[in-house]
Each structure stands twice: as C-alpha cells, then as structure tokens.
C-alpha cells in the first residue's frame, strides 16, 4: 500500500450517506476510518458538510484527543455525532512516551472533559502491559475511567498485544517472546483479553491478578450505576406515575 494519508472528499462521503438514507432509510452511521479526525480543519469541514446536507442521521467515529477541541466537538455534535471512540492506551505520561503516542495525560483529560461537555459520549480504550507499566500505572487508568464514566458502556482494560509489524512485535522477537508470525497467530494470540507476551516485570500470574482486580472495580462501578438507574425508574413509575414507561430494558 502507498504511504501517507489519502482522505475521501466530503462530496463523496455525503453522496454515499444520502444513498443509504434514500434507499435504506438508515438513521445511524458508524465511521470505522481510524483517521476521520485526522486534523481540526478536515473534521470541521466534514461535520459542516453533513450539517449542510440536512441528512438528519446520528453518527460515530474514531477520534484523536489532541484534536478534541470545543469548537470541533460542538460542530460534530450539531451534525449528529453522539459517540467518539478514543485510543487512549495509558494514563501515564512516561508510558505514553514509551509508546510514541504523541499525547499527554493533560491532553487526554482536557479532550475527555470537552467531549462530555458537548454532550458526546467518549469511548475509552486503555490497555495494560506495555514496557515500564506497573500496578500503579494500571490503577491510574482505573481512576481515570471512574472519574469520567458517563455510564454509556462497560469500561474494562485489556492486555497489550504486539501485533505483527508493530515495534512491540519486533521487540518480542528480539527478546525471544515470539518466534514469528505463525507463533503469534496460531500459538500465543489466542484471545484479545489474554496475554500474548508479557513485557512487564510482573509474573504472568501477578499480571492477571492485577488486571482482574482492576476490572472488578470497573465492572462493580458499572453494575452499581445500572442498579441505581433501575431503582430510579421504579420511583418514576410508581411514585411519579411516569406514563412514558414501556418496560424495563437491558442495557
């Protein structure tokens, strides 16, 4: 594949969205392009084009937190965006630097705050097990997820995976943690929620215990929120006689 980024024109994207709307009456579109928020100007330009086309659809996308500025997010929200999936990876500046993420915890926090303020739900993707990560680093991620949880999704943390071609993959080869691509796909990478290679100073048993402890906290938080919200529905139904109630639903 050619190097570099080739973005589709707004006109081509809008034409396709109109086709789906006119022929299939869709009302929600998921953009799986990893670089939809490739710059502030491109993101605002596309959002304005969607708004001008008067499509009346909701949409989501993958985004970068260094572009999550108030003016950008407000326009995205106006054009129908309701969810942005962010690749955060870690809430520790040293680890972010090791990963060459070109992102700081300050940028992450500011971007999440602005996203929530604009009424867009953020997707939090945090992984654990990169070079230099410890239990303390893991708990920074947990605290961050709890601090900005809007209850829209179950929040969990997954192990880092050294996918073939990535710097971590080549490090795994150097350290003898992987023998090659066949070893990765057929032996080591059996499940995205299990260890492929352990790059930390923790034993595998300690690693899994740390991840289990962290995710128990996050899952308990989610279930507690669901319980509180369901009890509130009971109150609205039986005390306030909410006529809009149409039965309890799983989230």
C-alpha positions as CSV (number, residue, x, y, z in Angstrom):
1,X,0.0,0.0,0.0
2,X,1.1,3.6,-0.6
3,X,2.5,5.5,2.3
4,X,0.7,8.6,3.5
5,X,-2.9,9.6,4.1
6,X,-5.5,9.9,1.3
7,X,-8.8,11.4,2.6
8,X,-12.0,10.9,0.7
9,X,-13.7,14.2,-0.4
10,X,-16.7,15.5,1.6
11,X,-18.7,15.2,-1.6
12,X,-18.1,11.5,-1.9
13,X,-18.9,10.8,1.7
14,X,-22.1,12.9,1.6
15,X,-23.2,11.2,-1.6
16,X,-22.8,7.8,0.0
17,X,-24.6,8.8,3.1
18,X,-27.5,10.2,1.0
19,X,-27.7,6.9,-0.9
20,X,-28.0,4.9,2.3
21,X,-30.6,7.3,3.6
22,X,-32.7,7.4,0.4
23,X,-32.5,3.7,-0.3
24,X,-32.4,2.1,3.1
25,X,-33.8,4.8,5.4
26,X,-30.9,4.5,7.7
27,X,-30.7,6.8,10.7
28,X,-27.3,5.9,12.1
29,X,-23.8,5.7,10.5
30,X,-20.6,4.3,12.0
31,X,-17.4,5.6,10.5
32,X,-14.7,3.0,11.0
33,X,-12.0,5.1,9.4
34,X,-9.2,5.4,12.0
35,X,-8.2,8.8,10.7
36,X,-11.6,10.5,10.3
37,X,-10.4,13.1,12.9
38,X,-7.1,13.5,11.0
39,X,-7.0,17.3,11.6
40,X,-9.1,20.0,13.0
41,X,-9.9,21.5,9.6
42,X,-10.9,18.2,8.0
43,X,-13.1,17.2,10.9
44,X,-14.9,20.6,10.9
45,X,-15.2,20.6,7.2
46,X,-16.9,17.2,7.1
47,X,-19.1,18.0,10.0
48,X,-20.3,21.2,8.3
49,X,-20.9,19.2,5.1
50,X,-23.1,16.7,7.0
51,X,-24.9,19.5,8.6
52,X,-25.5,21.4,5.3
53,X,-26.8,18.2,3.7
54,X,-29.6,18.1,6.3
55,X,-29.3,14.3,6.4
56,X,-30.8,14.0,10.0
57,X,-28.7,11.0,10.9
58,X,-26.7,10.2,14.1
59,X,-23.1,9.0,13.6
60,X,-20.0,8.0,15.5
61,X,-16.3,7.8,14.6
62,X,-12.8,7.1,15.9
63,X,-11.0,10.2,17.1
64,X,-7.8,11.7,18.4
65,X,-7.8,13.6,21.7
66,X,-5.3,16.2,20.5
67,X,-8.0,17.4,18.1
68,X,-10.8,17.2,20.6
69,X,-11.3,21.0,20.9
70,X,-14.5,22.7,21.9
71,X,-15.2,24.3,18.5
72,X,-14.6,21.0,16.7
73,X,-16.8,18.9,19.1
74,X,-19.7,21.4,19.1
75,X,-19.9,21.2,15.3
76,X,-19.6,17.4,15.4
77,X,-22.5,17.3,17.9
78,X,-24.6,19.7,15.8
79,X,-24.1,17.5,12.7
80,X,-25.3,14.4,14.6
81,X,-22.2,12.8,16.2
82,X,-23.1,11.1,19.5
83,X,-20.0,8.9,20.2
84,X,-16.3,9.2,19.6
85,X,-14.0,6.2,20.2
86,X,-10.7,7.4,21.6
87,X,-7.4,5.4,21.6
88,X,-6.0,6.5,25.0
89,X,-3.9,3.4,25.7
90,X,-2.5,4.6,29.0
91,X,-3.0,7.4,31.6
92,X,0.7,7.7,32.4
93,X,3.0,10.2,30.6
94,X,6.1,8.0,30.8
95,X,4.3,5.0,29.3
96,X,2.7,7.2,26.6
97,X,6.2,8.5,25.7
98,X,7.5,4.9,25.5
99,X,4.6,4.1,23.2
100,X,5.4,7.1,21.0
101,X,1.8,8.1,21.4
102,X,2.4,11.8,20.9
103,X,-0.2,12.5,23.5
104,X,0.0,13.6,27.2
105,X,-2.3,12.9,30.1
106,X,-3.2,16.6,30.2
107,X,-4.4,16.5,26.5
108,X,-6.3,13.3,27.3
109,X,-8.1,14.8,30.3
110,X,-8.9,18.1,28.6
111,X,-10.2,16.3,25.5
112,X,-12.5,14.0,27.5
113,X,-13.8,16.9,29.6
114,X,-14.7,18.9,26.4
115,X,-16.2,15.8,24.8
116,X,-18.6,15.2,27.7
117,X,-19.3,18.9,28.0
118,X,-20.5,18.9,24.4
119,X,-22.9,16.0,25.0
120,X,-20.9,13.4,23.1
121,X,-20.2,10.1,24.8
122,X,-16.5,9.1,24.7
123,X,-15.1,5.6,24.1
124,X,-12.2,4.9,26.4
125,X,-9.6,2.4,25.1
126,X,-6.9,1.7,27.7
127,X,-4.5,-1.3,27.6
128,X,-2.1,-2.6,30.2
129,X,1.2,-4.5,29.9
130,X,3.4,-2.2,27.9
131,X,7.1,-1.6,28.7
132,X,7.5,0.0,32.1
133,X,3.9,-0.5,33.2
134,X,3.2,-1.4,36.8
135,X,0.2,-2.0,39.1
136,X,0.4,1.7,40.0
137,X,0.1,2.7,36.3
138,X,-2.8,0.3,35.8
139,X,-4.6,1.9,38.8
140,X,-4.1,5.4,37.2
141,X,-6.1,4.1,34.3
142,X,-8.8,2.8,36.6
143,X,-9.1,6.0,38.5
144,X,-9.3,8.0,35.2
145,X,-12.1,5.7,33.9
146,X,-14.1,6.1,37.1
147,X,-13.6,9.8,37.2
148,X,-15.1,10.4,33.7
149,X,-17.5,7.5,33.4
150,X,-20.8,8.6,31.9
151,X,-22.4,5.1,32.2
152,X,-22.8,4.6,28.4
153,X,-20.6,1.5,28.2
154,X,-19.0,-1.2,30.3
155,X,-15.4,0.0,30.8
156,X,-12.7,-2.6,31.0
157,X,-8.9,-2.7,30.5
158,X,-7.3,-5.2,28.1
159,X,-3.8,-6.6,27.8
160,X,-1.4,-5.0,25.2
161,X,-1.0,-7.1,22.1
162,X,2.2,-7.0,19.9
163,X,0.6,-7.2,16.5
164,X,2.9,-8.2,13.6
165,X,4.7,-5.2,12.2
166,X,4.4,-3.1,15.3
167,X,7.5,-2.0,17.3
168,X,6.4,-4.2,20.2
169,X,6.2,-7.2,17.8
170,X,9.9,-6.7,16.8
171,X,10.8,-6.3,20.5
172,X,9.1,-9.6,21.3
173,X,11.1,-11.2,18.6
174,X,14.4,-9.8,20.0
175,X,13.5,-10.9,23.5
176,X,12.5,-14.4,22.3
177,X,8.9,-13.9,23.4
178,X,7.7,-14.7,19.9
179,X,9.2,-16.9,17.2
180,X,7.4,-15.3,14.3
181,X,4.0,-14.6,12.7
182,X,2.9,-18.2,12.8
183,X,3.7,-18.4,16.5
184,X,1.7,-15.2,17.1
185,X,-1.4,-16.2,15.3
186,X,-1.5,-19.9,15.9
187,X,0.0,-20.2,19.4
188,X,0.3,-17.1,21.5
189,X,-2.5,-14.8,20.5
190,X,-5.5,-17.0,21.5
191,X,-7.7,-14.2,22.8
192,X,-7.5,-10.4,22.9
193,X,-8.3,-10.4,26.6
194,X,-5.4,-12.8,27.4
195,X,-1.6,-12.2,27.4
196,X,0.2,-12.8,24.2
197,X,3.6,-11.6,25.6
198,X,4.4,-10.2,29.0
199,X,6.6,-7.1,28.7
200,X,6.3,-6.1,32.4
201,X,8.3,-7.1,35.5
202,X,5.2,-8.9,36.8
203,X,4.9,-12.7,36.6
204,X,2.0,-13.9,34.4
205,X,0.1,-14.8,37.5
206,X,0.7,-11.4,39.0
207,X,-0.2,-9.7,35.7
208,X,-3.6,-11.5,35.5
209,X,-4.3,-10.8,39.2
210,X,-3.6,-7.1,38.7
211,X,-5.9,-7.0,35.6
212,X,-8.6,-8.9,37.4
213,X,-8.5,-6.6,40.4
214,X,-8.7,-3.5,38.1
215,X,-11.6,-4.8,36.0
216,X,-13.6,-6.0,39.1
217,X,-13.6,-2.3,40.3
218,X,-14.7,-1.1,36.8
219,X,-17.4,-3.8,36.5
220,X,-18.7,-3.2,40.0
221,X,-19.0,0.5,39.2
222,X,-21.0,-0.2,36.0
223,X,-23.3,-2.6,37.8
224,X,-23.9,-0.2,40.7
225,X,-24.8,2.5,38.2
226,X,-27.3,0.2,36.4
227,X,-28.8,-0.7,39.8
228,X,-29.2,3.0,40.7
229,X,-30.7,3.9,37.4
230,X,-33.2,0.9,37.5
231,X,-34.3,1.9,41.0
232,X,-34.8,5.4,39.7
233,X,-37.1,4.0,37.0
234,X,-39.1,2.3,39.7
235,X,-39.5,5.5,41.6
236,X,-40.6,7.4,38.4
237,X,-43.0,4.6,37.6
238,X,-44.8,4.0,40.9
239,X,-44.3,7.3,42.8
240,X,-44.4,9.8,39.9
241,X,-46.6,7.7,37.6
242,X,-44.4,8.1,34.6
243,X,-46.8,7.3,31.6
244,X,-43.8,7.2,29.2
245,X,-42.6,3.9,30.9
246,X,-42.5,1.0,28.4
247,X,-41.0,-1.8,30.5
248,X,-37.5,-2.4,31.9
249,X,-34.8,-2.9,29.3
250,X,-31.4,-4.5,29.4
251,X,-28.5,-2.0,28.7
